[in-house]
């Protein structure tokens, strides 16, 4: 076991010493997670609103209410606001001029000019702005009504707050019947990208790293290892363990980095690590097979990258699996990526336990067993050729 572990750690050191891997292992996965997260938009925001006009009471009240509603609020001049709305950088632009502020202070009706962008989210943002302005105007009108009746302003505000707290607010539950909307309900902005990119790069780097197996045979590393008092079984175990260590290193880094920098929630961490472990075994077996049947490092790396990208695309790592048509979803389950994707989705989005993801884990374990056995047989034959 010690010999196998030594071989595995040597494979990891060789992998990390390859400078070309620095970008693809540590930087590129996070860039893709960031890009995919940008496509989902800011999950924590109810819209982006730009306010234009003097900083009077009305603008301050509207800005505070929008912020309480989870809206991202910014200020700009009118030209800047129009540019942001036109470019889709803001959902709604609202103009609050001096006359509007005077009317608000006097308790008169206020009509604000709003500009909506062509983005799909602008319609809901307009409704949020309209509701916020109406609430602000209503609250101010109630204070004016009480003060005109002789109450002090502070006393009027306290009375309104007391009345509001004593009356229960109406509860509205909106249920979206769309299966896609339900599938992505409660998910964070970067969660989908993190899970899919983890699967993409774990499998991809395992296949691309198969070139080190070929290099070991070509440079005589295998002959020198076999000349030592180490059995062929331990050499095979070390090579298999080396592929697995590389896969787990890549996946563990992506999980830790996305959690730290993007706040990605992996749900039950131990279950996510279990999925990673079994998927890493699948990737290790695939890397062993590829590195055993090919004799040229460049060809193996190219074939590994091409095959890894094709399987990842088919398995839902580039476009979410939920967006696939039914026929393509069936075909996607020929890949290990689709099963691992569904396991991660159940853990991240629906707090699934071990029992709920047992079917996905069972399929992945079966794939891992087949690939590791085939990889062990082909690798033994390739080692015999190297002697």
C-alpha positions as CSV (number, residue, x, y, z in Angstrom):
1,X,0.0,0.0,0.0
2,X,2.9,2.4,0.8
3,X,4.4,1.8,-2.6
4,X,1.0,2.5,-4.3
5,X,0.6,5.7,-2.3
6,X,4.1,6.8,-3.2
7,X,3.4,6.3,-6.9
8,X,0.1,8.2,-6.6
9,X,1.7,11.2,-4.9
10,X,4.5,11.2,-7.5
11,X,1.8,11.3,-10.3
12,X,0.2,14.3,-8.5
13,X,3.5,16.1,-8.3
14,X,4.2,15.5,-12.0
15,X,0.8,16.8,-12.8
16,X,1.2,20.0,-10.8
17,X,4.7,20.6,-12.2
18,X,3.3,21.0,-15.7
19,X,3.1,24.7,-15.9
20,X,0.4,24.5,-18.6
21,X,-1.9,23.0,-15.9
22,X,-1.7,26.1,-13.7
23,X,-4.1,28.1,-15.8
24,X,-6.5,25.2,-16.6
25,X,-6.5,23.8,-13.1
26,X,-6.6,26.9,-10.9
27,X,-7.9,29.9,-13.0
28,X,-9.9,28.8,-16.0
29,X,-12.6,26.8,-14.0
30,X,-13.3,29.9,-11.8
31,X,-13.5,32.1,-14.9
32,X,-16.2,29.8,-16.4
33,X,-18.1,29.7,-13.2
34,X,-18.1,33.5,-13.2
35,X,-19.3,33.7,-16.8
36,X,-22.1,31.2,-16.3
37,X,-23.1,32.9,-13.1
38,X,-23.4,36.2,-15.0
39,X,-25.9,34.6,-17.4
40,X,-28.1,33.8,-14.4
41,X,-28.0,37.4,-13.2
42,X,-27.9,38.5,-9.6
43,X,-30.1,36.0,-7.7
44,X,-30.1,38.3,-4.6
45,X,-31.5,41.3,-6.4
46,X,-35.1,42.1,-7.4
47,X,-34.0,44.5,-10.2
48,X,-31.6,47.3,-11.0
49,X,-33.0,50.9,-10.7
50,X,-31.3,54.1,-11.4
51,X,-32.7,57.3,-9.8
52,X,-32.2,60.8,-11.3
53,X,-32.9,64.1,-9.5
54,X,-32.1,66.1,-6.4
55,X,-31.7,64.3,-3.1
56,X,-34.9,65.4,-1.5
57,X,-37.3,63.6,0.8
58,X,-39.2,61.8,-1.9
59,X,-36.0,60.3,-3.6
60,X,-34.6,59.3,-0.2
61,X,-37.9,57.6,0.8
62,X,-38.2,55.7,-2.5
63,X,-34.5,54.7,-2.4
64,X,-34.9,53.3,1.1
65,X,-38.1,51.4,0.2
66,X,-36.5,49.9,-3.0
67,X,-33.4,48.8,-1.0
68,X,-35.7,47.1,1.6
69,X,-37.3,45.3,-1.3
70,X,-34.0,43.9,-2.4
71,X,-33.6,46.2,-5.4
72,X,-30.1,47.4,-6.5
73,X,-30.4,51.2,-6.5
74,X,-27.9,53.6,-8.0
75,X,-27.9,57.3,-8.9
76,X,-26.9,59.1,-12.1
77,X,-27.7,62.1,-14.2
78,X,-30.4,61.8,-16.9
79,X,-28.0,61.1,-19.7
80,X,-26.2,58.4,-17.7
81,X,-29.5,56.8,-16.7
82,X,-30.7,56.6,-20.3
83,X,-27.5,55.0,-21.4
84,X,-27.6,52.4,-18.7
85,X,-31.2,51.6,-19.5
86,X,-30.5,51.4,-23.2
87,X,-27.5,49.1,-22.7
88,X,-29.5,46.8,-20.3
89,X,-27.3,47.7,-17.4
90,X,-30.3,48.9,-15.5
91,X,-33.9,47.6,-15.6
92,X,-35.7,50.9,-14.8
93,X,-34.7,54.5,-14.7
94,X,-36.8,56.9,-12.6
95,X,-36.7,60.7,-12.7
96,X,-37.5,62.5,-9.5
97,X,-37.4,66.3,-10.1
98,X,-37.9,69.2,-7.7
99,X,-41.6,69.6,-8.5
100,X,-42.2,66.0,-7.6
101,X,-40.5,66.4,-4.2
102,X,-42.6,69.5,-3.5
103,X,-45.8,67.8,-4.4
104,X,-44.8,64.8,-2.1
105,X,-44.1,67.1,0.9
106,X,-47.5,68.9,0.3
107,X,-49.4,65.6,0.1
108,X,-50.4,66.1,-3.5
109,X,-50.5,63.3,-6.1
110,X,-47.0,62.5,-7.5
111,X,-46.3,61.1,-11.0
112,X,-42.8,60.0,-11.7
113,X,-41.4,59.4,-15.1
114,X,-39.9,56.0,-15.6
115,X,-37.9,54.4,-18.4
116,X,-37.9,50.6,-18.8
117,X,-35.2,48.6,-20.6
118,X,-35.8,45.9,-23.1
119,X,-34.5,43.2,-20.7
120,X,-36.9,40.5,-19.7
121,X,-36.5,41.4,-16.0
122,X,-37.6,45.0,-16.6
123,X,-41.3,44.3,-16.4
124,X,-41.2,42.9,-12.9
125,X,-38.8,45.7,-11.9
126,X,-41.3,48.3,-13.1
127,X,-44.0,46.8,-10.9
128,X,-41.7,46.8,-7.9
129,X,-40.9,50.5,-8.4
130,X,-44.6,51.3,-8.8
131,X,-45.5,49.5,-5.6
132,X,-42.7,51.2,-3.7
133,X,-43.7,54.7,-4.8
134,X,-47.3,54.0,-3.9
135,X,-46.4,52.7,-0.5
136,X,-44.1,55.7,0.2
137,X,-46.9,58.1,-0.9
138,X,-49.5,56.3,1.2
139,X,-47.3,56.3,4.3
140,X,-46.6,60.0,3.9
141,X,-50.2,60.8,3.3
142,X,-51.2,59.0,6.5
143,X,-48.7,61.1,8.5
144,X,-50.0,64.3,7.0
145,X,-53.6,63.3,7.8
146,X,-52.7,62.7,11.4
147,X,-50.6,65.9,11.8
148,X,-53.4,68.0,10.2
149,X,-55.7,66.6,12.9
150,X,-53.4,68.0,15.6
151,X,-51.1,65.1,16.3
152,X,-47.4,65.6,16.4
153,X,-45.3,64.1,13.6
154,X,-43.4,61.7,15.8
155,X,-46.5,60.6,17.6
156,X,-48.2,60.1,14.3
157,X,-45.4,57.9,13.0
158,X,-45.4,55.9,16.2
159,X,-49.1,55.4,16.0
160,X,-48.9,54.2,12.4
161,X,-46.1,51.8,13.2
162,X,-48.1,50.4,16.2
163,X,-51.2,50.0,14.0
164,X,-49.2,48.3,11.3
165,X,-47.6,45.8,13.7
166,X,-51.0,45.0,15.2
167,X,-52.6,44.1,11.9
168,X,-51.3,41.0,10.2
169,X,-50.2,41.5,6.6
170,X,-51.8,39.5,3.8
171,X,-49.7,36.5,2.7
172,X,-49.5,35.6,-1.0
173,X,-47.9,32.4,-2.2
174,X,-47.0,32.2,-5.8
175,X,-46.5,28.7,-7.3
176,X,-44.8,28.5,-10.7
177,X,-46.0,25.4,-12.5
178,X,-43.1,25.5,-14.9
179,X,-40.9,22.4,-14.4
180,X,-37.8,24.4,-15.3
181,X,-38.6,27.2,-12.8
182,X,-39.2,24.6,-10.1
183,X,-35.9,22.8,-11.0
184,X,-34.0,26.0,-10.5
185,X,-36.0,27.3,-7.5
186,X,-33.9,28.5,-4.6
187,X,-30.6,28.1,-6.4
188,X,-27.8,30.6,-6.1
189,X,-26.3,32.7,-8.9
190,X,-23.2,30.6,-9.3
191,X,-24.4,27.2,-8.1
192,X,-25.2,25.7,-11.5
193,X,-22.0,26.8,-13.0
194,X,-19.9,25.5,-10.1
195,X,-21.4,22.0,-10.2
196,X,-21.2,21.7,-14.0
197,X,-17.6,23.0,-14.2
198,X,-16.5,20.7,-11.5
199,X,-17.7,17.7,-13.5
200,X,-16.2,19.1,-16.7
201,X,-12.7,19.8,-15.4
202,X,-12.4,16.7,-13.2
203,X,-13.2,14.4,-16.2
204,X,-11.3,16.6,-18.6
205,X,-8.1,16.8,-16.6
206,X,-8.2,13.1,-15.9
207,X,-8.3,12.3,-19.6
208,X,-5.7,14.9,-20.5
209,X,-3.5,13.6,-17.7
210,X,-3.5,10.2,-19.3
211,X,-0.5,11.4,-21.3
212,X,1.7,11.0,-18.2
213,X,1.1,7.2,-18.4
214,X,2.4,7.2,-21.9
215,X,5.3,9.4,-20.9
216,X,6.2,7.0,-18.0
217,X,6.4,4.1,-20.5
218,X,8.4,6.1,-23.0
219,X,11.0,7.4,-20.5
220,X,11.5,4.1,-18.9
221,X,9.9,5.1,-15.5
222,X,7.8,1.9,-15.6
223,X,10.8,-0.3,-16.2
224,X,12.7,1.2,-13.3
225,X,9.7,0.9,-11.0
226,X,9.1,-2.7,-12.0
227,X,12.8,-3.4,-11.4
228,X,12.4,-2.4,-7.8
229,X,10.8,-4.9,-5.3
230,X,7.3,-3.7,-6.2
231,X,4.7,-6.0,-7.6
232,X,2.8,-5.3,-10.8
233,X,-0.4,-5.1,-8.8
234,X,1.0,-2.3,-6.6
235,X,2.2,-0.4,-9.7
236,X,-1.3,-0.7,-11.2
237,X,-2.9,0.3,-7.9
238,X,-0.5,3.3,-7.7
239,X,-1.3,4.4,-11.2
240,X,-5.1,4.1,-10.6
241,X,-4.8,5.9,-7.3
242,X,-2.7,8.6,-8.9
243,X,-5.4,9.3,-11.4
244,X,-8.0,9.4,-8.6
245,X,-5.9,11.8,-6.5
246,X,-5.6,14.2,-9.4
247,X,-9.3,14.1,-10.0
248,X,-10.1,14.7,-6.3
249,X,-7.5,17.5,-6.1
250,X,-9.1,19.3,-9.0
251,X,-12.7,18.8,-7.7
252,X,-11.8,19.7,-4.1
253,X,-10.1,22.9,-5.3
254,X,-13.2,23.9,-7.3
255,X,-15.5,23.2,-4.4
256,X,-13.4,25.2,-2.0
257,X,-12.7,28.1,-4.3
258,X,-16.3,28.6,-5.5
259,X,-17.5,28.4,-1.9
260,X,-15.0,31.0,-0.8
261,X,-15.1,33.5,-3.7
262,X,-18.7,33.1,-5.0
263,X,-20.6,31.8,-2.0
264,X,-21.6,28.6,-3.7
265,X,-23.7,26.3,-1.5
266,X,-22.8,22.6,-1.9
267,X,-25.6,21.5,0.4
268,X,-24.5,18.5,2.5
269,X,-20.7,18.7,2.0
270,X,-20.1,15.1,2.9
271,X,-22.6,13.9,0.3
272,X,-21.1,16.3,-2.3
273,X,-17.7,14.9,-1.5
274,X,-19.1,11.3,-1.9
275,X,-20.4,12.2,-5.4
276,X,-17.0,13.7,-6.2
277,X,-15.2,10.6,-5.0
278,X,-17.3,8.2,-7.1
279,X,-17.2,10.5,-10.2
280,X,-13.4,10.8,-9.6
281,X,-13.2,7.0,-9.8
282,X,-15.1,7.1,-13.1
283,X,-12.7,9.8,-14.4
284,X,-9.6,7.8,-13.2
285,X,-10.8,4.7,-14.9
286,X,-11.4,6.6,-18.2
287,X,-7.9,8.2,-17.9
288,X,-6.3,4.7,-17.4
289,X,-8.1,3.3,-20.4
290,X,-7.1,6.2,-22.7
291,X,-3.5,6.3,-21.4
292,X,-3.2,2.5,-22.0
293,X,-4.5,2.2,-25.5
294,X,-2.5,5.1,-27.0
295,X,1.2,5.5,-27.4
296,X,1.6,9.2,-28.2
297,X,1.3,11.9,-25.5
298,X,0.2,14.6,-27.9
299,X,-2.4,12.4,-29.4
300,X,-3.6,11.2,-26.0
301,X,-4.0,14.8,-24.7
302,X,-5.8,15.9,-27.8
303,X,-8.2,12.9,-27.8
304,X,-8.7,13.4,-24.0
305,X,-9.7,17.1,-24.4
306,X,-12.0,16.4,-27.4
307,X,-13.7,13.4,-25.7
308,X,-14.0,15.3,-22.4
309,X,-15.6,18.3,-24.0
310,X,-18.1,16.2,-26.1
311,X,-19.1,14.1,-23.1
312,X,-19.4,17.2,-20.9
313,X,-21.6,19.0,-23.4
314,X,-23.8,15.9,-23.8
315,X,-24.0,15.4,-20.0
316,X,-25.3,18.9,-19.2
317,X,-22.0,20.7,-18.1
318,X,-22.3,23.5,-20.7
319,X,-26.0,23.9,-20.9
320,X,-28.1,22.9,-17.9
321,X,-29.6,19.4,-18.3
322,X,-33.1,20.7,-17.5
323,X,-33.1,22.7,-20.8
324,X,-32.5,19.6,-22.9
325,X,-35.4,18.1,-24.9
326,X,-36.6,14.7,-23.7
327,X,-34.8,12.7,-26.3
328,X,-31.5,14.5,-25.7
329,X,-31.9,14.0,-21.9
330,X,-32.2,10.3,-22.5
331,X,-29.0,10.3,-24.5
332,X,-27.3,12.4,-21.9
333,X,-27.7,9.6,-19.3
334,X,-25.2,7.5,-21.3
335,X,-22.6,9.8,-19.8
336,X,-21.5,9.8,-16.2
337,X,-21.7,13.6,-16.2
338,X,-25.5,13.6,-16.3
339,X,-25.9,11.2,-13.3
340,X,-23.4,13.3,-11.3
341,X,-25.1,16.5,-12.4
342,X,-28.4,15.2,-11.1
343,X,-26.9,14.1,-7.8
344,X,-25.3,17.5,-7.2
345,X,-28.6,19.3,-8.2
346,X,-30.6,17.2,-5.7
347,X,-28.1,17.9,-2.9
348,X,-27.6,21.7,-3.7
349,X,-31.2,22.6,-4.5
350,X,-33.4,20.2,-2.7
351,X,-31.3,19.2,0.4
352,X,-31.5,15.5,-0.8
353,X,-30.1,12.9,1.5
354,X,-28.2,9.7,0.8
355,X,-31.3,7.7,0.0
356,X,-32.6,10.2,-2.6
357,X,-29.3,10.1,-4.6
358,X,-28.7,6.3,-4.3
359,X,-29.8,5.7,-7.9
360,X,-27.3,8.2,-9.3
361,X,-24.5,6.9,-7.0
362,X,-25.3,3.3,-8.0
363,X,-25.0,4.1,-11.7
364,X,-21.8,6.0,-11.2
365,X,-20.3,3.2,-9.1
366,X,-21.2,0.7,-11.8
367,X,-19.5,2.9,-14.5
368,X,-16.5,3.3,-12.2
369,X,-16.1,-0.4,-11.6
370,X,-16.3,-1.2,-15.3
371,X,-13.8,1.5,-16.3
372,X,-11.4,0.7,-13.5
373,X,-11.4,-3.0,-14.4
374,X,-11.0,-2.4,-18.1
375,X,-8.3,0.3,-17.4
376,X,-6.5,-2.2,-15.1
377,X,-6.4,-4.9,-17.8
378,X,-5.3,-2.6,-20.6
379,X,-2.7,-0.9,-18.3
380,X,-1.3,-4.2,-17.3
381,X,-0.8,-5.1,-21.0
382,X,0.8,-1.7,-21.7
383,X,3.2,-2.2,-18.8
384,X,4.1,-5.5,-20.2
385,X,4.9,-3.9,-23.5
386,X,7.1,-1.3,-21.7
387,X,9.3,-4.0,-20.1
